[in-house]
Amino acid sequence: MTPENPMTARRNLLLGSAALLLAACQPQDMPTTRVDPRNDRSPIGMGLDNRDFEQAARELVRSMLDSGRLQPRPDGQPRVMAISRITNDTTLRINTNELVQLVSVELNNSGRVVTTTAVGLEGPSDPLAMASRQLRQSGEFNQRTVAARGQMIAPDLSLSGNIIQRTNRVDGGAQRIDYVFQLNLTNIRTGIALWQGQEVITRVGSGRTVMW
């Protein structure tokens, strides 16, 4: 057998050592567990999670309902709310629909406000409500089962808002992040802000934390 070249042997030894070191540094497999969102005690990070959205929505809706400004329509029916623009002014990748959905559910459950899905700033959230009206032109459908003209109810309220991030350094090199949830409820007929409110979620943690 031909003896191994010393340089080749040294290179193979270094490669083998590097592979062992890399393997040792890899995190151990962590089993996946199921978390009950109603009893979630998992650690929090410097960003936002579903618990923050639920808290913000709950407190904002409570303020809205307690304001006494949401009186029923003249016919006694709940007010009809459309969704305008909710702006994400943070460094996080936030789907603002999560906040909108939670607020809408809370309001709908109150019995004092319902949300229209047929009208919205970016178009209807449920395009089928309007598209189904095209069935009036089809002879394949019993016209008595097709939605008649003048059945949709126009919104009289508009919901808009912002999610703002403020970051500051605090003692010891830590950082404080305030996430400010602001909502505005506007009377569409008059353009007057019927209600305005905000809820602040605060984090204090390592100044080395990278936000995404």
Summary of the structure (lengths in Angstrom):
residues: 212
radius of gyration: 27.5
end to end distance: 57.4
largest distance: 100.4
contacts: 473
relative contact order: 0.16
helix: 33%
strand: 27%
